[in-house]
């Protein structure tokens, strides 16, 4: 109704408001540890990870999600236009579905507090996300597509929360910042999944590509769930 530029201006204003709000948060104090270089900290973090295979497994699962479960968002405009004949309003509708699912799952996980079985939740949510991506790709009506995307958002958020929680609680205090930095760096690798996915989508179409990614995601998490007790038993 108001043009694409207006939407981006509004988004920019909201980001600025968020940054302003963050400046008002109270300081938690500074660490008394001796300051070292970034590269030294990175080497120390990698050396620590070599001694903690469970943390390597958690980071590996995060990387799998980055490469296989995130690129569907990039392909959504093409899916909305080619498969559903939607414009901007329709795209907004189907993009809202995973956001609503993510919000609902956030409230559910928050209500559980410090629950047991976080490893099982991580792996189960990964399987659910893969299956729901397949259902989304094979959707023949808008209702199925919206429900599938809602589950994608809910399962993906549960995966993220469980993964981050397990990384932090199973890491020693002095290495937690370095390990979480490596975790966050992985999200910068998202284009490694979106570039080939986009190229394949131009040749094969969006549904086959998303279905393939969903299948690979399901098989990976299912294999760890069945044959990876180290991750499955994490609390």
ABEGO torsion letter per residue (X at the ends): XAEAAAAAAAAAAAAAAAAAAAAABBBAEBBABBBBBAAAAAAAAAAAAAABAAAAAAAAAAAAAAAAAAAAAAAAAAAAAAAAGBBAAAAAAAAAAAAAAAAAAAAAAAAAEBBBGAAAAAAAAAAAAAAAAAAAAABABAAAAAAAAAAAAAAAAAAAAAAAAAAAAABBAAAAAAAAAAAAAAAAAAAAAAAAAAAAAAAAEAAAAAAAAAAAAAAAAAAAAAABAAAAABX
